[in-house]
Amino acid sequence: MLRWGQIRNLIHGLKPALMMVVVQVAFAGVNIFYKLAANDGMSLRVIIAYRLIFATVLMFPLALILERNCRSKLNWKILFLGFLSGLFGGSLSQNLFVESLVLTSATFASAMFNLIPAVTFVLATSIGLEKLGIRTRAGKAKLLGTLIGISGAMLLTLYKGVEIKIWSTHVDLLHHAGGGGHVASVPLQSSDTGKRLLGSLLALGSCFSYALWLIIQAKLSEEYPCQYSSTALMCVMGAIQAVAFALCMEKNWDQWKLGWNIRLVTVAYSGIVASGFMVTLISWCVRVKGPLFASVFSPMMLVVVALAASLILDEMLHLGSLLGATLIVCGLYAVLWGKGKEMKNVKQLAPDAKTSKDSEPIKIVIGSPIDDSRHREEDHIFPKENKRNSKGDRD
């Protein structure tokens, strides 16, 4: 039977993976809400702006309260990293993603988004944040797992196969929603090849932007190891950029009106949950496990979206969905195994400094006073004490 200490260590070791699973489930909810809000006719640029505004309203006071005693001082380097973090992780990547939704389809854009692990792996390896280690079992597992996860995501998206009727809730929120931008329903097989090509390039640009954000986040966490404060800084910078872009591109002021409807729910959820709490979890995981570990969970979002769409958007599951999901899970397991093996080897090669320091006094233990050689060692180490004892003996 496992002891409580072993169970606690097991849970502590699984914490980063469990957190990233929660992150991908939350991000999948964002995509569902994006579909509903776009179907209601809301501008996606305005959604991004409101999302970062809501995240700022949440994270700024939270950082002031929770990290008031341990927050480092800001300098120009940290502010610049925060600006880049808000740009690549907030305004730019999200606007590129939603623009690709308009020109292609939500499914295609989500599939392109699953190139993030490969892009992050290449970038992190090229600048030295990740070691390739292709000759080691851990390096081969990370590379193979990344390729398997991407292949599964592509299979899930591009291959349908036969329909699999597991359940049917007969709930279709898209058909019951009003308005009608129907942005998310644009088919992939569009007759306008130029728009589809441009949408593909924008989706690829979003992948590179998000991968760069993970790299920058690793550097920001090193320079400014305060998760709430760094997330708040990113949200403030991203909100300024997104609002400025939306004001330049969106001339209809009615788009900025929020009521008690799906628009308010979408911006509140995407801002508070996704850009607030989830980005904080990602920052922590990047600091603990590195950018590759955080990026490899991205394909899992497509699995959750497919399951959620079958439940509340009345979309059918297909054989390709199940096969792709299986490959994604296998790829995730391979990368996690390789990363765990790599971290274990690092710990074995570099033991804890505190443990080595604690073991030093054990080497200078004075045993029985009968041993003359130990008496000489004691006279050398504690001369004053031994002189006092000698004087007492003469007395």
Steps between C-alpha positions, in 0.01 A plus 500: 500500500612852428578714798361850540839652421523303175147599401576864574817486287305334220234770505768771513671347197174485305400857590647672187338246267163527674516878486571499127205264444279750683645778283413321177147424618454869584641606161263259328214680676632827356469360146143391566410844635673663202271302269191606692598867521597514132170335413332780694673752272768631736830619355782265592747791529275655764485165678882493524510857632234433764666171591827670591317785678314252722825314566670825604216594734537162670877448510622850586340524849563129557872549441510806727340304784662155473853611412527828690786372719695285252473692174825608335553854381415582141769616262512581131604146407202346679264758348635421152455127558147571625429699183622211284303254711181703456566529127586141410287330765206737497407746229696372200456123535130523583418748224687291246309194618155659475582649160589151378160388632332756275692399188495120546311314773525437871600138444780587259632782722498270802688237302769751401522606865622149579828576325599691816689207662717454190568873463575536873727195492703644210523849653581379853765261369659762276548750784604242760192490726445135410763237430430280201695201630406292199742225605328456836174319562348813652586712193362240261180476705448879496556525125289195418221607736486846346470353149237248611291772668510721192412204276206418723375857486523505121323164476224616734443806282551385143361145512139434596415141418177337606270662753504357851176543691596476866261760637272774380374780724314666209630836625614750236578839652615643168160451337323644803725808515390816333685746283712357247854568424534121461873559487583160646287317242701603194587172324857395440423415137445863410501600135726792578841334501678829568309558823567145614872540431509831687310343790753216510788746518327695778441179697866406456597850616286449808687177574838673475373787715379267775823298488702819532284598798588174676870571443464859622296381798784273605737798496248724678448239772874490552536877525170561684397182689157625606226316310211732587698818439648380171154392381357839600781676315431293190126570519552876536734515200282270292183694585653830387612344172173314434279801577708723272478245218125445544430876503692540175330208325146504644301814419162374622457616862208262550751216506634629832163476674465216747175373644389207710553258213752262345734789417553590865542135596758450223722798586469437875589132471782549249644791699465382860548127455720467189716815493498535878523177697608269217786724385620505861505119501686496168760744638555274800532188285744674262716604796497149649506275192596722207320628188495165317310335783233771490466495122466124459153508658361727225367215279288383790277807457375368167389176666304690763346727235389198298335340804336825612373571147337158486324570831377859467539586130345178366809405298559132427813311606689311231755220489774750420421688819553194717817392317642852516419531870675170568815616321494831689482321835786267398709797390435683825602194701824462300601864552410492870702182545799650321478824697470311828799283412701809411414677826588188699843481334563868573417451868735201522787692338445813711408405860333748727743753644313508827539125545874517440537782747301314763724197460826689557488515885461122513862468389628690811347300781707458819461148633636337814757708696718190552632513145825704505483575130156653544634697796759652269228581243294660776798707619542625145135593448404620850824632661335734752264237633777245546726750677221572746449128558875451555505779757209342681688168511805662653284663760 
